[in-house]
């Protein structure tokens, strides 16, 4: 197994690995953000700004709920930071897990479940968000679905494409 070259650049100045991480991170962050706002609005009548204040409260506590646009921006920053941390993690894990997970669709869906588990049982409890209701699997299902299909799957597909293209170029240098 080789580590991807993060510093080799092409004609636009970014390495293909960095471009892949940026694409996967922004894509999954945007899809997850959109799904979170839609789900919060239709299931709980929560406005989008309140969603991002909740996310910001993970870092600054309950005072986030009285803030304005800056707090909303902070929540979005935290959201995309977390999306990129999971993206970079999967980017470097993928070559290791690929031999054991040959079906990228299943791998992506499982990665989405892993992301949800880490967020729900590790990140959120360690943050400063207000206390939540007791765990209810039925209420968790939409969030699990969002993480499977808006986080794990697109992230895996983008990263799989990078590694597949890279392998073709190694086998067929003129590709």
C-alpha positions as CSV (number, residue, x, y, z in Angstrom):
1,X,0.0,0.0,0.0
2,X,1.3,3.5,-0.9
3,X,0.3,6.7,0.7
4,X,-1.2,9.2,-1.8
5,X,1.0,12.1,-2.8
6,X,-0.6,15.1,-1.3
7,X,2.0,17.5,-2.7
8,X,2.2,16.5,-6.4
9,X,0.4,19.2,-8.3
10,X,-1.2,19.4,-11.7
11,X,-1.7,22.4,-13.8
12,X,-4.1,24.2,-11.4
13,X,-1.8,23.9,-8.4
14,X,-3.6,21.3,-6.3
15,X,-2.7,17.7,-6.1
16,X,-5.4,15.2,-7.2
17,X,-5.5,13.9,-3.6
18,X,-6.2,17.4,-2.2
19,X,-8.9,18.0,-4.9
20,X,-10.5,14.7,-4.0
21,X,-10.6,15.5,-0.3
22,X,-12.0,19.0,-1.0
23,X,-14.7,17.6,-3.3
24,X,-15.7,14.8,-1.0
25,X,-15.7,17.1,2.1
26,X,-17.7,19.9,0.5
27,X,-20.1,17.5,-1.2
28,X,-20.9,15.5,2.0
29,X,-20.9,18.6,4.1
30,X,-23.4,20.3,1.8
31,X,-25.6,17.2,1.4
32,X,-25.6,16.6,5.1
33,X,-26.3,20.2,5.9
34,X,-29.2,20.3,3.5
35,X,-30.7,17.1,4.8
36,X,-30.3,18.3,8.4
37,X,-32.1,21.5,7.8
38,X,-34.9,19.9,5.8
39,X,-35.4,17.1,8.4
40,X,-35.3,19.6,11.3
41,X,-37.8,21.9,9.6
42,X,-40.3,19.2,8.6
43,X,-40.0,16.9,11.7
44,X,-39.5,19.5,14.4
45,X,-40.5,22.9,13.0
46,X,-36.9,24.1,13.6
47,X,-35.5,26.8,11.4
48,X,-32.1,26.5,9.7
49,X,-30.5,29.1,11.8
50,X,-31.5,27.2,14.9
51,X,-29.9,24.0,13.5
52,X,-26.5,25.9,13.1
53,X,-26.9,27.5,16.6
54,X,-27.3,24.0,18.0
55,X,-24.1,22.9,16.2
56,X,-22.3,26.0,17.5
57,X,-23.5,25.2,21.0
58,X,-21.3,22.1,20.9
59,X,-18.3,24.4,21.2
60,X,-19.6,27.4,23.1
61,X,-22.6,26.1,25.1
62,X,-26.1,27.4,25.5
63,X,-25.1,31.0,24.8
64,X,-25.1,30.0,21.1
65,X,-28.9,30.1,21.1
66,X,-29.0,33.8,21.8
67,X,-26.4,34.7,19.1
68,X,-26.9,36.0,15.6
69,X,-25.4,35.5,12.2
70,X,-21.9,35.0,13.6
71,X,-23.0,32.1,15.7
72,X,-24.8,30.6,12.7
73,X,-21.5,30.9,10.7
74,X,-19.6,29.3,13.6
75,X,-22.1,26.4,13.5
76,X,-21.5,26.0,9.8
77,X,-17.8,26.1,10.3
78,X,-17.9,23.4,12.9
79,X,-20.1,21.3,10.6
80,X,-17.8,21.5,7.7
81,X,-14.7,21.0,9.9
82,X,-16.2,17.7,11.1
83,X,-17.1,16.7,7.6
84,X,-13.6,17.3,6.5
85,X,-12.1,15.4,9.4
86,X,-14.2,12.3,8.5
87,X,-13.3,12.8,4.8
88,X,-9.6,12.9,5.5
89,X,-10.0,9.8,7.8
90,X,-11.8,7.8,5.2
91,X,-9.4,9.0,2.4
92,X,-6.4,7.4,4.3
93,X,-8.4,4.4,5.6
94,X,-9.8,3.5,2.1
95,X,-6.6,1.8,0.8
96,X,-6.5,-0.3,4.0
97,X,-10.1,-1.4,4.0
98,X,-10.6,-1.8,0.2
99,X,-9.4,-5.4,0.1
100,X,-11.9,-6.3,2.8
101,X,-14.8,-4.2,1.4
102,X,-15.0,-4.8,-2.4
103,X,-18.5,-3.2,-2.9
104,X,-18.2,0.5,-2.7
105,X,-21.9,1.1,-2.2
106,X,-22.0,-1.1,0.9
107,X,-18.7,0.4,2.1
108,X,-20.1,3.9,1.8
109,X,-23.3,3.0,3.6
110,X,-21.4,1.3,6.4
111,X,-19.1,4.3,6.6
112,X,-22.1,6.6,7.0
113,X,-23.3,4.4,9.9
114,X,-19.8,4.6,11.5
115,X,-19.9,8.4,11.1
116,X,-23.4,8.5,12.8
117,X,-22.2,6.3,15.6
118,X,-19.2,8.4,16.3
119,X,-21.2,11.6,16.2
120,X,-24.0,10.4,18.3
121,X,-22.2,8.4,20.9
122,X,-18.8,10.2,21.1
123,X,-18.7,13.7,19.6
124,X,-22.1,15.0,20.7
125,X,-21.8,13.7,24.3
126,X,-18.3,15.2,24.7
127,X,-19.5,18.6,23.4
128,X,-21.4,21.3,25.2
129,X,-24.7,20.8,23.4
130,X,-27.8,20.9,25.7
131,X,-28.9,17.6,27.1
132,X,-30.8,15.4,24.7
133,X,-33.8,13.1,25.1
134,X,-33.1,9.5,25.9
135,X,-32.0,7.5,22.9
136,X,-34.9,6.4,20.7
137,X,-34.0,4.2,17.7
138,X,-37.1,5.2,15.7
139,X,-36.3,8.9,16.1
140,X,-32.7,8.1,15.2
141,X,-33.5,6.4,11.9
142,X,-33.8,9.5,9.8
143,X,-30.4,10.7,11.0
144,X,-28.9,7.3,10.4
145,X,-30.3,7.4,6.9
146,X,-29.0,10.8,6.2
147,X,-25.5,9.7,7.3
148,X,-25.7,6.6,5.2
149,X,-26.8,8.3,1.9
150,X,-25.7,11.9,2.3
151,X,-22.4,11.4,4.1
152,X,-21.0,7.9,3.8
153,X,-22.1,7.0,0.2
154,X,-21.1,10.2,-1.6
155,X,-17.8,10.4,0.3
156,X,-17.0,6.8,-0.5
157,X,-17.9,7.2,-4.2
158,X,-15.7,10.3,-4.6
159,X,-12.7,8.7,-2.8
160,X,-13.2,5.4,-4.6
161,X,-13.0,7.2,-7.9
162,X,-9.7,8.8,-7.0
163,X,-8.1,5.5,-6.0
164,X,-9.6,3.7,-9.1
165,X,-8.2,6.4,-11.4
166,X,-4.9,6.3,-9.7
167,X,-4.6,2.5,-10.0
168,X,-5.5,2.7,-13.7
169,X,-2.7,5.2,-14.2
170,X,-0.3,3.0,-12.4
171,X,-1.2,0.0,-14.6
172,X,-1.6,2.1,-17.8
173,X,0.7,5.1,-17.5
174,X,-0.8,6.8,-20.7
175,X,-4.3,6.8,-19.2
